[in-house]
Amino acid sequence: MKKLSYILFLFLGLLLSAQGDTLFSKANEAYNTGDYDKAIEKYLSVLENGQHSSELYFNLGNAYYKLNQVAPSIYYYEKALLLKPGDSEVMNNLAYAQNMTLDAIEAIPETGIAKIYENVVGFLNFEQWGYNAIIFVFLFVILYIAFYYFSHTQQKRAAFIGSLVSLVIAVVSLVFAFLKFADFKTDRPAIVFADEVIVKSEPNERSQVLFTLHEGTKLNVLEELEGYKKIQIADGQTGWLSTESIKILKDF
């Protein structure tokens, strides 16, 4: 009975995957013919089937950009970057979409150490660093076993050095994976979807107005309370805005 359930589950998974691939292909066809609304509908159907990828989010961003919909295009480009950090094509298209936003917010300059950290640790996401660690652990084991079976001195030396290098890379990758996961858990980016939203000093209607944000602006959520979220923008300013005016990026 358990074996039958496993087979049925596996068959269902393969069927959903095939359906997702078909929908993705149809969405691409619609996009290539200029029917961007239909392409978006098909791409979103793929998401509803529980499948997502950097390529899917990138294509969704492109379709929304073609329709001059600022917030959704930026939203899906940013989601693509979460799965594939540093992708030059996504970053390039994101920059074009950001040029359509109204808010010109100057980010707080990063220190030299922060830049180095972001360039090195941020090169991959935490899952990719984890896979990297697993690959090099396997390589370490294979080379270490080879060290015992090789008879020639040069081969043994090469296998031993290779195993040590693999072990170091595996450990470093594991550390980077933990660092990126910690960043992932504490960082809660979101995109403003409302045409215009007022940011207030407290989570209520009577509080002082601090500043106004417009669609497409990226921010970070710090906390939430009764229909409001406390946010911080790139220049360090904080305030409260309504929950329904923004959309969280890390919803997968």
C-alpha positions in Angstrom: 0.0 0.0 0.0 2.8 2.4 0.9 4.6 1.5 -2.4 1.4 2.3 -4.3 0.9 5.6 -2.5 4.6 6.6 -3.3 4.1 5.7 -7.0 0.9 7.7 -7.2 2.6 10.7 -5.5 5.5 10.5 -7.8 3.2 10.3 -10.9 1.2 13.3 -9.6 4.5 15.2 -9.2 5.7 14.4 -12.7 2.2 15.3 -14.1 2.3 18.7 -12.4 5.8 19.3 -13.5 4.9 18.5 -17.1 1.8 20.8 -16.9 4.1 23.5 -15.6 6.5 23.1 -18.4 3.7 23.3 -21.0 2.2 26.4 -19.4 5.7 28.0 -19.3 6.2 27.3 -23.0 2.8 28.7 -23.8 3.5 31.8 -21.8 6.8 32.3 -23.7 4.9 31.9 -27.0 2.4 34.6 -25.9 5.2 36.9 -24.8 7.1 36.5 -28.1 3.9 37.4 -30.0 3.4 40.5 -27.9 0.4 39.2 -25.9 1.8 40.2 -22.6 -1.4 39.9 -20.6 -1.8 36.3 -21.7 1.8 35.6 -21.0 1.4 37.0 -17.4 -1.7 34.8 -17.0 0.2 31.7 -18.0 3.2 32.5 -15.9 1.1 33.1 -12.8 -0.6 29.7 -13.5 2.8 28.1 -13.3 3.3 29.7 -9.9 -0.1 28.6 -8.7 1.0 25.0 -9.5 3.8 25.4 -6.9 6.7 25.9 -9.3 9.0 28.8 -9.3 12.4 29.7 -10.6 14.5 32.7 -11.3 13.7 32.4 -15.0 10.0 32.4 -14.4 10.2 35.5 -12.2 12.5 37.2 -14.7 10.0 36.6 -17.5 7.1 37.9 -15.4 9.1 41.0 -14.7 9.7 41.5 -18.4 6.0 41.0 -19.2 4.9 43.6 -16.6 7.7 46.0 -17.8 6.3 45.8 -21.3 2.9 46.9 -20.0 4.6 49.8 -18.0 3.5 48.3 -14.7 6.3 49.6 -12.5 5.6 47.8 -9.1 5.0 44.3 -10.5 8.0 44.4 -12.8 10.3 45.5 -10.0 8.8 43.0 -7.7 9.4 40.0 -9.9 12.9 41.1 -11.0 13.8 41.3 -7.3 12.4 37.9 -6.7 14.5 36.6 -9.6 17.6 38.0 -7.9 16.7 36.3 -4.6 17.0 33.0 -6.4 20.0 34.0 -8.6 22.0 36.8 -6.9 24.2 38.9 -9.1 22.6 37.8 -12.4 23.7 40.6 -14.8 20.7 40.3 -17.1 18.2 40.6 -14.3 20.1 43.4 -12.7 20.2 45.3 -16.0 16.4 45.0 -16.5 15.7 45.9 -12.9 17.7 49.1 -13.3 15.5 50.0 -16.3 12.3 49.4 -14.3 13.7 51.4 -11.3 14.1 54.4 -13.6 10.3 54.5 -13.9 9.9 55.1 -10.1 9.1 58.5 -8.7 11.1 58.2 -5.4 14.7 59.2 -5.6 16.2 57.8 -2.4 19.9 57.9 -1.9 21.2 54.8 -0.1 23.4 55.0 2.9 27.0 54.5 1.6 28.4 51.1 2.5 31.7 50.7 4.3 34.6 49.0 2.6 34.1 45.9 4.8 30.4 45.8 4.0 31.1 45.9 0.3 33.6 43.1 0.5 31.2 41.0 2.5 28.4 41.6 0.1 30.6 40.9 -3.0 31.9 37.6 -1.5 29.1 36.2 0.7 26.4 37.7 -1.5 27.8 36.0 -4.7 25.4 33.1 -4.1 22.3 32.6 -2.0 22.3 30.3 1.1 20.9 27.3 -0.8 23.6 27.6 -3.5 26.3 27.9 -0.8 24.9 24.8 0.8 24.9 22.8 -2.4 28.5 24.0 -3.0 29.5 22.7 0.4 28.0 19.3 -0.3 29.7 19.0 -3.7 33.1 19.8 -2.1 32.5 17.4 0.8 32.0 14.6 -1.8 35.1 15.7 -3.6 37.0 15.7 -0.4 35.9 12.1 0.4 36.7 10.9 -3.2 40.2 12.5 -3.2 41.0 11.2 0.3 40.1 7.7 -0.7 42.1 8.1 -3.8 45.1 9.2 -1.7 45.1 5.7 -0.1 44.8 3.8 -3.4 47.3 5.7 -5.4 50.8 4.2 -5.5 52.9 6.9 -7.0 54.2 9.7 -4.8 53.1 12.6 -7.1 49.6 11.1 -7.4 49.3 10.7 -3.6 50.5 14.3 -3.1 48.1 15.7 -5.6 45.2 13.8 -4.1 46.1 14.8 -0.6 46.4 18.5 -1.5 43.2 18.4 -3.5 41.4 16.8 -0.6 42.6 19.5 1.8 41.6 22.3 -0.6 38.2 20.7 -1.1 37.7 20.4 2.7 38.6 24.1 3.2 36.2 25.2 0.4 33.4 23.0 1.9 33.8 24.5 5.3 34.0 28.1 4.0 30.9 27.4 1.8 29.0 26.1 4.9 29.9 29.2 6.9 28.8 31.4 4.1 25.5 29.4 3.8 24.8 30.1 7.5 25.7 33.8 7.1 23.4 34.1 4.1 20.6 32.2 5.8 20.9 34.5 8.8 20.7 37.6 6.5 17.7 36.0 4.7 15.8 35.5 8.0 16.4 39.0 9.3 16.0 40.9 6.0 12.4 41.4 5.0 12.3 43.4 1.7 9.1 44.5 0.2 7.9 46.6 -2.8 5.4 49.4 -2.6 2.3 48.5 -4.8 0.1 51.5 -4.0 0.3 54.4 -6.3 1.1 56.6 -3.3 1.3 55.7 0.4 1.8 58.0 3.4 4.4 56.9 6.0 3.5 57.9 9.5 5.4 58.2 12.8 3.1 55.7 14.6 0.8 52.8 13.5 -2.5 54.8 13.6 -4.4 57.4 11.5 -3.8 60.3 13.9 0.0 60.2 13.9 2.3 62.6 12.2 3.0 62.2 8.5 6.7 61.7 7.9 7.0 61.2 4.1 5.3 59.7 1.1 6.4 56.8 -1.0 5.2 55.7 -4.5 4.9 52.4 -6.4 8.0 50.4 -7.1 10.0 51.7 -4.2 11.9 49.0 -2.3 12.0 49.0 1.5 12.6 46.7 4.4 10.0 45.6 6.9 11.1 45.9 10.6 8.0 44.9 12.5 4.2 44.8 12.1 1.2 45.8 14.3 -2.6 45.7 13.6 -2.7 46.4 9.9 0.5 48.5 9.8 4.1 47.7 9.1 7.2 49.6 10.4 9.5 50.0 7.4 13.0 51.4 6.7 14.0 52.9 3.3 17.5 52.9 1.8 18.5 56.3 3.3 17.7 55.0 6.8 14.4 56.7 7.4 11.8 54.7 9.2 8.0 54.9 9.7 4.7 53.1 9.6 2.5 52.4 6.6 -0.6 50.2 5.8 0.1 46.6 5.3 -2.0 46.3 2.1 0.1 49.1 0.4 3.2 46.8 0.0 4.0 43.3 -1.1 6.6 41.1 0.7 9.3 39.7 -1.6 10.1 36.5 0.4 6.8 34.8 0.2 8.2 31.5 -1.1 
